[in-house]
Amino acid sequence: MPRKKIIAGNWKMNKTAKEAKKLIKELIPLVEKSKADVVICTPFTALYDAVRLTKGTNIAVGAQNIHFEEKGAYTGEVSADMLVDIGVKYVIIGHSERRQYFGDTDETVNLKLKTALSKGLIPIVCCGESLQQRELGVTNELIRTQIKAAFAGVEKEQAKNVIIAYEPIWAIGTGKTATSEQANDACRVIRCVIEEMYNKSTADSIRIQYGGSMNASNAAELLSKPDIDGGLIGGASLKADEFSKIVNYRE
Ligand code: PGA
């Protein structure tokens, strides 16, 4: 069975609730014929409206982070139950910006991944190397470590529900996209690790996105590669026209 592509917008810390509503209303008709799964990961403050507005459409809604604990004294945090309760379906976990600025580690990424799965959220778990790591030639080892750590203790039946996003840090928000070969090679490494950890059928069914300056002009090329099953889109997901062109990329 060919893997269905999945295009997710990561809005990061952009759009007030009012601005989000406007963007979503513009987006709905533009992506309704998409062959790919479409997800928008809005800020927490826009999630409730996003779920309501996209009800009955082909757009699913995701958050950009969760806490791994179920509830309790964690000031400022949001739990998986809170997201599920309002109809959120996906959650980005371990984005490099969270690892860099907010203390996410391989260990907390693993905890968050297990919590998300246990609550029925679909995790989009991120991995990827810095420019320095690429130049040192340790990209593959780094990705392998991140994936092994993220999936530690995750059962086979659960693992195939996870979406993985390969996002080289040097390509995020920089306009420097990885070449489609570089991106596919990294996605291939990830698929091999999943095969080692689980089995071939899990590796064949798991979906791996590329993220990092993906836009309407380079999406089709990246998505034509055999191991790239979608995109995690930052900047280009903030404009309905641009994002819909990625979603409706020409095969
Ligand atoms: P970008 O961000 O598309 O703006 O490079 C991608 C991401 O960080 O998920």
py3Dmol code that shows the C-alpha trace and the ligand (Angstrom):
import py3Dmol

protein = """\
ATOM      1  CA  MET A   1       0.000   0.000   0.000  1.00  0.00           C
ATOM      2  CA  PRO A   2       1.507   3.362  -0.963  1.00  0.00           C
ATOM      3  CA  ARG A   3       1.822   5.770   1.928  1.00  0.00           C
ATOM      4  CA  LYS A   4      -0.578   8.720   1.832  1.00  0.00           C
ATOM      5  CA  LYS A   5       1.278  12.003   1.880  1.00  0.00           C
ATOM      6  CA  ILE A   6       0.762  14.319   4.824  1.00  0.00           C
ATOM      7  CA  ILE A   7       1.303  18.067   4.676  1.00  0.00           C
ATOM      8  CA  ALA A   8       1.296  19.874   8.015  1.00  0.00           C
ATOM      9  CA  GLY A   9       1.580  23.585   8.679  1.00  0.00           C
ATOM     10  CA  ASN A  10       3.542  24.600  11.759  1.00  0.00           C
ATOM     11  CA  TRP A  11       2.363  28.110  12.458  1.00  0.00           C
ATOM     12  CA  LYS A  12       4.790  28.537  15.372  1.00  0.00           C
ATOM     13  CA  MET A  13       4.105  31.707  17.431  1.00  0.00           C
ATOM     14  CA  ASN A  14       2.128  33.411  14.690  1.00  0.00           C
ATOM     15  CA  LYS A  15      -1.523  34.480  14.279  1.00  0.00           C
ATOM     16  CA  THR A  16      -3.924  35.729  16.900  1.00  0.00           C
ATOM     17  CA  ALA A  17      -7.188  33.824  17.179  1.00  0.00           C
ATOM     18  CA  LYS A  18      -8.815  36.391  14.899  1.00  0.00           C
ATOM     19  CA  GLU A  19      -6.057  36.148  12.289  1.00  0.00           C
ATOM     20  CA  ALA A  20      -6.156  32.367  12.515  1.00  0.00           C
ATOM     21  CA  LYS A  21      -9.874  32.283  11.747  1.00  0.00           C
ATOM     22  CA  LYS A  22      -9.313  34.400   8.663  1.00  0.00           C
ATOM     23  CA  LEU A  23      -6.500  32.175   7.398  1.00  0.00           C
ATOM     24  CA  ILE A  24      -8.463  28.981   8.019  1.00  0.00           C
ATOM     25  CA  LYS A  25     -11.517  30.312   6.177  1.00  0.00           C
ATOM     26  CA  GLU A  26      -9.316  31.166   3.202  1.00  0.00           C
ATOM     27  CA  LEU A  27      -7.615  27.791   3.328  1.00  0.00           C
ATOM     28  CA  ILE A  28     -10.658  25.502   3.482  1.00  0.00           C
ATOM     29  CA  PRO A  29     -11.830  25.870  -0.151  1.00  0.00           C
ATOM     30  CA  LEU A  30      -8.260  25.910  -1.464  1.00  0.00           C
ATOM     31  CA  VAL A  31      -7.313  22.495  -0.066  1.00  0.00           C
ATOM     32  CA  GLU A  32     -10.617  20.639  -0.208  1.00  0.00           C
ATOM     33  CA  LYS A  33      -9.535  18.459  -3.142  1.00  0.00           C
ATOM     34  CA  SER A  34      -6.198  17.503  -1.629  1.00  0.00           C
ATOM     35  CA  LYS A  35      -4.963  13.958  -2.141  1.00  0.00           C
ATOM     36  CA  ALA A  36      -2.722  14.390   0.890  1.00  0.00           C
ATOM     37  CA  ASP A  37      -3.730  14.579   4.535  1.00  0.00           C
ATOM     38  CA  VAL A  38      -3.787  18.225   5.605  1.00  0.00           C
ATOM     39  CA  VAL A  39      -2.963  19.378   9.131  1.00  0.00           C
ATOM     40  CA  ILE A  40      -2.603  22.841  10.635  1.00  0.00           C
ATOM     41  CA  CYS A  41      -0.716  23.211  13.917  1.00  0.00           C
ATOM     42  CA  THR A  42      -1.850  26.529  15.314  1.00  0.00           C
ATOM     43  CA  PRO A  43      -0.902  28.280  18.557  1.00  0.00           C
ATOM     44  CA  PHE A  44      -2.836  27.031  21.607  1.00  0.00           C
ATOM     45  CA  THR A  45      -5.037  30.130  21.639  1.00  0.00           C
ATOM     46  CA  ALA A  46      -6.380  29.381  18.158  1.00  0.00           C
ATOM     47  CA  LEU A  47      -6.938  25.634  18.559  1.00  0.00           C
ATOM     48  CA  TYR A  48     -10.508  25.781  19.785  1.00  0.00           C
ATOM     49  CA  ASP A  49     -11.677  27.943  16.875  1.00  0.00           C
ATOM     50  CA  ALA A  50      -9.553  25.958  14.432  1.00  0.00           C
ATOM     51  CA  VAL A  51     -11.253  22.696  15.396  1.00  0.00           C
ATOM     52  CA  ARG A  52     -14.689  24.300  15.188  1.00  0.00           C
ATOM     53  CA  LEU A  53     -14.055  25.933  11.802  1.00  0.00           C
ATOM     54  CA  THR A  54     -12.536  22.843  10.192  1.00  0.00           C
ATOM     55  CA  LYS A  55     -15.252  20.456  11.374  1.00  0.00           C
ATOM     56  CA  GLY A  56     -16.550  18.502   8.368  1.00  0.00           C
ATOM     57  CA  THR A  57     -13.591  19.576   6.181  1.00  0.00           C
ATOM     58  CA  ASN A  58     -10.447  17.639   5.243  1.00  0.00           C
ATOM     59  CA  ILE A  59      -8.256  19.759   7.528  1.00  0.00           C
ATOM     60  CA  ALA A  60      -7.184  18.301  10.868  1.00  0.00           C
ATOM     61  CA  VAL A  61      -5.841  20.386  13.709  1.00  0.00           C
ATOM     62  CA  GLY A  62      -2.655  19.915  15.690  1.00  0.00           C
ATOM     63  CA  ALA A  63      -0.885  21.553  18.617  1.00  0.00           C
ATOM     64  CA  GLN A  64       2.812  22.402  18.706  1.00  0.00           C
ATOM     65  CA  ASN A  65       3.705  20.910  22.106  1.00  0.00           C
ATOM     66  CA  ILE A  66       2.309  19.067  25.125  1.00  0.00           C
ATOM     67  CA  HIS A  67       3.452  18.281  28.609  1.00  0.00           C
ATOM     68  CA  PHE A  68       4.201  14.636  29.284  1.00  0.00           C
ATOM     69  CA  GLU A  69       2.453  14.511  32.649  1.00  0.00           C
ATOM     70  CA  GLU A  70      -1.268  13.936  32.757  1.00  0.00           C
ATOM     71  CA  LYS A  71      -2.053  16.910  35.000  1.00  0.00           C
ATOM     72  CA  GLY A  72      -0.793  18.795  38.019  1.00  0.00           C
ATOM     73  CA  ALA A  73       1.443  21.587  39.169  1.00  0.00           C
ATOM     74  CA  TYR A  74       3.096  22.506  35.853  1.00  0.00           C
ATOM     75  CA  THR A  75       2.428  26.201  35.513  1.00  0.00           C
ATOM     76  CA  GLY A  76       2.040  27.333  31.939  1.00  0.00           C
ATOM     77  CA  GLU A  77       1.775  23.859  30.422  1.00  0.00           C
ATOM     78  CA  VAL A  78      -0.979  22.132  28.436  1.00  0.00           C
ATOM     79  CA  SER A  79      -1.835  18.435  28.737  1.00  0.00           C
ATOM     80  CA  ALA A  80      -2.769  15.857  26.104  1.00  0.00           C
ATOM     81  CA  ASP A  81      -6.225  15.447  27.691  1.00  0.00           C
ATOM     82  CA  MET A  82      -6.868  19.170  27.308  1.00  0.00           C
ATOM     83  CA  LEU A  83      -6.093  18.965  23.605  1.00  0.00           C
ATOM     84  CA  VAL A  84      -8.080  15.791  22.984  1.00  0.00           C
ATOM     85  CA  ASP A  85     -11.018  17.306  24.854  1.00  0.00           C
ATOM     86  CA  ILE A  86     -11.357  20.159  22.351  1.00  0.00           C
ATOM     87  CA  GLY A  87     -10.893  17.939  19.287  1.00  0.00           C
ATOM     88  CA  VAL A  88      -7.193  18.335  18.501  1.00  0.00           C
ATOM     89  CA  LYS A  89      -5.834  15.315  16.595  1.00  0.00           C
ATOM     90  CA  TYR A  90      -2.096  15.891  16.135  1.00  0.00           C
ATOM     91  CA  VAL A  91       0.770  17.264  18.175  1.00  0.00           C
ATOM     92  CA  ILE A  92       4.275  18.287  17.136  1.00  0.00           C
ATOM     93  CA  ILE A  93       6.853  16.898  19.549  1.00  0.00           C
ATOM     94  CA  GLY A  94      10.520  17.804  19.902  1.00  0.00           C
ATOM     95  CA  HIS A  95      10.713  20.529  17.301  1.00  0.00           C
ATOM     96  CA  SER A  96      14.285  21.852  17.167  1.00  0.00           C
ATOM     97  CA  GLU A  97      13.094  25.247  18.426  1.00  0.00           C
ATOM     98  CA  ARG A  98      11.695  23.537  21.533  1.00  0.00           C
ATOM     99  CA  ARG A  99      14.927  21.616  21.969  1.00  0.00           C
ATOM    100  CA  GLN A 100      16.972  24.784  21.506  1.00  0.00           C
ATOM    101  CA  TYR A 101      14.993  27.334  23.524  1.00  0.00           C
ATOM    102  CA  PHE A 102      12.734  25.401  25.884  1.00  0.00           C
ATOM    103  CA  GLY A 103      14.801  22.549  27.171  1.00  0.00           C
ATOM    104  CA  ASP A 104      13.238  19.638  25.277  1.00  0.00           C
ATOM    105  CA  THR A 105      15.657  16.709  25.296  1.00  0.00           C
ATOM    106  CA  ASP A 106      15.651  13.230  23.768  1.00  0.00           C
ATOM    107  CA  GLU A 107      14.319  12.047  27.111  1.00  0.00           C
ATOM    108  CA  THR A 108      11.385  14.469  27.338  1.00  0.00           C
ATOM    109  CA  VAL A 109      10.625  13.904  23.665  1.00  0.00           C
ATOM    110  CA  ASN A 110      10.294  10.192  24.455  1.00  0.00           C
ATOM    111  CA  LEU A 111       8.012  10.909  27.424  1.00  0.00           C
ATOM    112  CA  LYS A 112       5.872  13.282  25.385  1.00  0.00           C
ATOM    113  CA  LEU A 113       5.639  10.806  22.503  1.00  0.00           C
ATOM    114  CA  LYS A 114       4.415   8.051  24.840  1.00  0.00           C
ATOM    115  CA  THR A 115       1.908  10.369  26.497  1.00  0.00           C
ATOM    116  CA  ALA A 116       0.548  11.562  23.145  1.00  0.00           C
ATOM    117  CA  LEU A 117       0.126   7.983  21.910  1.00  0.00           C
ATOM    118  CA  SER A 118      -1.526   6.825  25.109  1.00  0.00           C
ATOM    119  CA  LYS A 119      -4.060   9.638  24.766  1.00  0.00           C
ATOM    120  CA  GLY A 120      -4.796   8.988  21.094  1.00  0.00           C
ATOM    121  CA  LEU A 121      -3.039  12.045  19.687  1.00  0.00           C
ATOM    122  CA  ILE A 122      -0.996  11.530  16.534  1.00  0.00           C
ATOM    123  CA  PRO A 123       2.529  12.719  17.281  1.00  0.00           C
ATOM    124  CA  ILE A 124       4.659  14.461  14.673  1.00  0.00           C
ATOM    125  CA  VAL A 125       8.073  13.827  16.178  1.00  0.00           C
ATOM    126  CA  CYS A 126      10.924  15.972  14.900  1.00  0.00           C
ATOM    127  CA  CYS A 127      14.586  15.171  14.430  1.00  0.00           C
ATOM    128  CA  GLY A 128      17.427  16.736  12.497  1.00  0.00           C
ATOM    129  CA  GLU A 129      20.998  17.901  12.632  1.00  0.00           C
ATOM    130  CA  SER A 130      22.612  21.322  13.005  1.00  0.00           C
ATOM    131  CA  LEU A 131      24.912  22.745  10.339  1.00  0.00           C
ATOM    132  CA  GLN A 132      27.920  21.940  12.511  1.00  0.00           C
ATOM    133  CA  GLN A 133      26.821  18.335  12.909  1.00  0.00           C
ATOM    134  CA  ARG A 134      26.321  18.010   9.152  1.00  0.00           C
ATOM    135  CA  GLU A 135      29.769  19.452   8.502  1.00  0.00           C
ATOM    136  CA  LEU A 136      31.288  17.065  11.038  1.00  0.00           C
ATOM    137  CA  GLY A 137      29.712  14.183   9.145  1.00  0.00           C
ATOM    138  CA  VAL A 138      27.648  12.938  12.076  1.00  0.00           C
ATOM    139  CA  THR A 139      24.181  13.535  10.596  1.00  0.00           C
ATOM    140  CA  ASN A 140      23.238   9.884  10.298  1.00  0.00           C
ATOM    141  CA  GLU A 141      24.422   8.948  13.788  1.00  0.00           C
ATOM    142  CA  LEU A 142      22.638  11.945  15.245  1.00  0.00           C
ATOM    143  CA  ILE A 143      19.342  11.122  13.557  1.00  0.00           C
ATOM    144  CA  ARG A 144      19.653   7.477  14.556  1.00  0.00           C
ATOM    145  CA  THR A 145      20.170   8.462  18.181  1.00  0.00           C
ATOM    146  CA  GLN A 146      17.252  10.896  18.159  1.00  0.00           C
ATOM    147  CA  ILE A 147      14.878   8.333  16.655  1.00  0.00           C
ATOM    148  CA  LYS A 148      16.018   5.489  18.913  1.00  0.00           C
ATOM    149  CA  ALA A 149      15.623   7.694  21.971  1.00  0.00           C
ATOM    150  CA  ALA A 150      12.243   9.055  20.861  1.00  0.00           C
ATOM    151  CA  PHE A 151      10.793   5.581  20.247  1.00  0.00           C
ATOM    152  CA  ALA A 152      12.290   3.857  23.297  1.00  0.00           C
ATOM    153  CA  GLY A 153       9.545   1.791  24.907  1.00  0.00           C
ATOM    154  CA  VAL A 154       6.993   2.499  22.157  1.00  0.00           C
ATOM    155  CA  GLU A 155       5.202  -0.686  21.059  1.00  0.00           C
ATOM    156  CA  LYS A 156       5.077  -1.772  17.427  1.00  0.00           C
ATOM    157  CA  GLU A 157       1.313  -1.286  17.082  1.00  0.00           C
ATOM    158  CA  GLN A 158       1.708   2.296  18.290  1.00  0.00           C
ATOM    159  CA  ALA A 159       4.886   3.116  16.378  1.00  0.00           C
ATOM    160  CA  LYS A 160       3.291   3.023  12.961  1.00  0.00           C
ATOM    161  CA  ASN A 161       0.843   5.764  13.958  1.00  0.00           C
ATOM    162  CA  VAL A 162       3.658   8.211  14.567  1.00  0.00           C
ATOM    163  CA  ILE A 163       4.614  10.754  11.928  1.00  0.00           C
ATOM    164  CA  ILE A 164       8.323  11.593  11.846  1.00  0.00           C
ATOM    165  CA  ALA A 165       9.570  14.930  10.561  1.00  0.00           C
ATOM    166  CA  TYR A 166      13.155  15.174   9.389  1.00  0.00           C
ATOM    167  CA  GLU A 167      14.092  18.825   9.779  1.00  0.00           C
ATOM    168  CA  PRO A 168      17.718  19.825   9.323  1.00  0.00           C
ATOM    169  CA  ILE A 169      18.117  22.814  11.636  1.00  0.00           C
ATOM    170  CA  TRP A 170      20.180  24.717   9.072  1.00  0.00           C
ATOM    171  CA  ALA A 171      17.237  24.624   6.675  1.00  0.00           C
ATOM    172  CA  ILE A 172      14.583  25.892   9.080  1.00  0.00           C
ATOM    173  CA  GLY A 173      13.473  29.427   8.344  1.00  0.00           C
ATOM    174  CA  THR A 174      16.683  30.111   6.450  1.00  0.00           C
ATOM    175  CA  GLY A 175      15.516  29.718   2.869  1.00  0.00           C
ATOM    176  CA  LYS A 176      18.219  27.029   2.489  1.00  0.00           C
ATOM    177  CA  THR A 177      16.311  23.894   1.592  1.00  0.00           C
ATOM    178  CA  ALA A 178      18.060  20.539   1.741  1.00  0.00           C
ATOM    179  CA  THR A 179      18.443  19.075  -1.723  1.00  0.00           C
ATOM    180  CA  SER A 180      15.888  16.402  -2.435  1.00  0.00           C
ATOM    181  CA  GLU A 181      18.728  13.834  -2.317  1.00  0.00           C
ATOM    182  CA  GLN A 182      19.943  15.013   1.101  1.00  0.00           C
ATOM    183  CA  ALA A 183      16.388  14.997   2.416  1.00  0.00           C
ATOM    184  CA  ASN A 184      15.595  11.592   0.979  1.00  0.00           C
ATOM    185  CA  ASP A 185      18.856  10.103   2.304  1.00  0.00           C
ATOM    186  CA  ALA A 186      18.040  11.257   5.829  1.00  0.00           C
ATOM    187  CA  CYS A 187      14.454   9.979   5.584  1.00  0.00           C
ATOM    188  CA  ARG A 188      15.882   6.664   4.363  1.00  0.00           C
ATOM    189  CA  VAL A 189      18.182   6.481   7.414  1.00  0.00           C
ATOM    190  CA  ILE A 190      15.161   7.079   9.640  1.00  0.00           C
ATOM    191  CA  ARG A 191      13.178   4.343   7.894  1.00  0.00           C
ATOM    192  CA  CYS A 192      16.085   1.934   8.370  1.00  0.00           C
ATOM    193  CA  VAL A 193      16.232   2.676  12.105  1.00  0.00           C
ATOM    194  CA  ILE A 194      12.508   2.011  12.376  1.00  0.00           C
ATOM    195  CA  GLU A 195      13.005  -1.291  10.558  1.00  0.00           C
ATOM    196  CA  GLU A 196      15.822  -2.238  12.971  1.00  0.00           C
ATOM    197  CA  MET A 197      13.732  -1.308  15.993  1.00  0.00           C
ATOM    198  CA  TYR A 198      10.477  -2.874  14.775  1.00  0.00           C
ATOM    199  CA  ASN A 199      10.155  -4.622  11.414  1.00  0.00           C
ATOM    200  CA  LYS A 200       9.867  -4.013   7.695  1.00  0.00           C
ATOM    201  CA  SER A 201       6.125  -3.583   7.652  1.00  0.00           C
ATOM    202  CA  THR A 202       6.316  -0.856  10.316  1.00  0.00           C
ATOM    203  CA  ALA A 203       9.129   0.844   8.394  1.00  0.00           C
ATOM    204  CA  ASP A 204       7.124   0.597   5.172  1.00  0.00           C
ATOM    205  CA  SER A 205       4.009   2.088   6.687  1.00  0.00           C
ATOM    206  CA  ILE A 206       5.417   4.879   8.852  1.00  0.00           C
ATOM    207  CA  ARG A 207       5.234   8.339   7.291  1.00  0.00           C
ATOM    208  CA  ILE A 208       8.276  10.597   7.247  1.00  0.00           C
ATOM    209  CA  GLN A 209       8.034  14.273   6.399  1.00  0.00           C
ATOM    210  CA  TYR A 210      10.708  16.696   5.354  1.00  0.00           C
ATOM    211  CA  GLY A 211      10.727  20.178   6.891  1.00  0.00           C
ATOM    212  CA  GLY A 212      12.953  23.197   6.354  1.00  0.00           C
ATOM    213  CA  SER A 213      12.163  26.023   3.944  1.00  0.00           C
ATOM    214  CA  MET A 214       9.751  23.887   1.982  1.00  0.00           C
ATOM    215  CA  ASN A 215       7.621  26.054  -0.279  1.00  0.00           C
ATOM    216  CA  ALA A 216       5.386  26.018  -3.345  1.00  0.00           C
ATOM    217  CA  SER A 217       8.372  25.941  -5.716  1.00  0.00           C
ATOM    218  CA  ASN A 218      10.376  23.095  -4.178  1.00  0.00           C
ATOM    219  CA  ALA A 219       7.594  20.915  -2.726  1.00  0.00           C
ATOM    220  CA  ALA A 220       6.894  18.793  -5.805  1.00  0.00           C
ATOM    221  CA  GLU A 221      10.566  17.865  -6.205  1.00  0.00           C
ATOM    222  CA  LEU A 222      10.972  16.932  -2.528  1.00  0.00           C
ATOM    223  CA  LEU A 223       7.698  15.021  -2.454  1.00  0.00           C
ATOM    224  CA  SER A 224       8.651  13.035  -5.556  1.00  0.00           C
ATOM    225  CA  LYS A 225      11.331  11.215  -3.552  1.00  0.00           C
ATOM    226  CA  PRO A 226      10.502   7.675  -2.450  1.00  0.00           C
ATOM    227  CA  ASP A 227      11.151   8.109   1.277  1.00  0.00           C
ATOM    228  CA  ILE A 228       9.621  11.578   1.688  1.00  0.00           C
ATOM    229  CA  ASP A 229       5.965  11.221   2.626  1.00  0.00           C
ATOM    230  CA  GLY A 230       5.063  14.807   3.275  1.00  0.00           C
ATOM    231  CA  GLY A 231       6.164  18.126   4.618  1.00  0.00           C
ATOM    232  CA  LEU A 232       6.210  20.083   7.851  1.00  0.00           C
ATOM    233  CA  ILE A 233       5.896  23.646   6.687  1.00  0.00           C
ATOM    234  CA  GLY A 234       6.707  26.721   8.762  1.00  0.00           C
ATOM    235  CA  GLY A 235       6.858  30.102   7.042  1.00  0.00           C
ATOM    236  CA  ALA A 236       5.042  28.967   3.913  1.00  0.00           C
ATOM    237  CA  SER A 237       2.071  27.715   5.946  1.00  0.00           C
ATOM    238  CA  LEU A 238       1.137  31.233   7.043  1.00  0.00           C
ATOM    239  CA  LYS A 239      -0.301  32.241   3.667  1.00  0.00           C
ATOM    240  CA  ALA A 240      -3.321  30.345   2.360  1.00  0.00           C
ATOM    241  CA  ASP A 241      -2.250  30.633  -1.242  1.00  0.00           C
ATOM    242  CA  GLU A 242       1.299  29.374  -0.709  1.00  0.00           C
ATOM    243  CA  PHE A 243       0.320  26.566   1.668  1.00  0.00           C
ATOM    244  CA  SER A 244      -2.452  25.348  -0.623  1.00  0.00           C
ATOM    245  CA  LYS A 245       0.004  25.180  -3.519  1.00  0.00           C
ATOM    246  CA  ILE A 246       2.173  22.833  -1.458  1.00  0.00           C
ATOM    247  CA  VAL A 247      -0.839  20.750  -0.457  1.00  0.00           C
ATOM    248  CA  ASN A 248      -1.965  20.535  -4.088  1.00  0.00           C
ATOM    249  CA  TYR A 249       1.558  19.888  -5.418  1.00  0.00           C
ATOM    250  CA  ARG A 250       1.784  18.334  -8.850  1.00  0.00           C
ATOM    251  CA  GLU A 251       2.703  14.658  -8.664  1.00  0.00           C
TER     252      GLU A 251
END
"""
ligand_1 = """\
9
PGA
P 10.252 26.629 7.776
O 9.999 25.866 9.170
O 9.350 25.976 6.757
O 9.877 28.060 8.052
O 11.676 26.459 7.435
C 9.783 24.484 9.214
C 9.600 24.041 10.634
O 10.281 24.588 11.516
O 8.791 23.150 10.927
"""
view = py3Dmol.view(width=600, height=400)
view.addModel(protein, "pdb")
view.setStyle({"model": 0}, {"cartoon": {"style": "trace"}})
view.addModel(ligand_1, "xyz")
view.setStyle({"model": 1}, {"stick": {}})
view.zoomTo()
view.show()
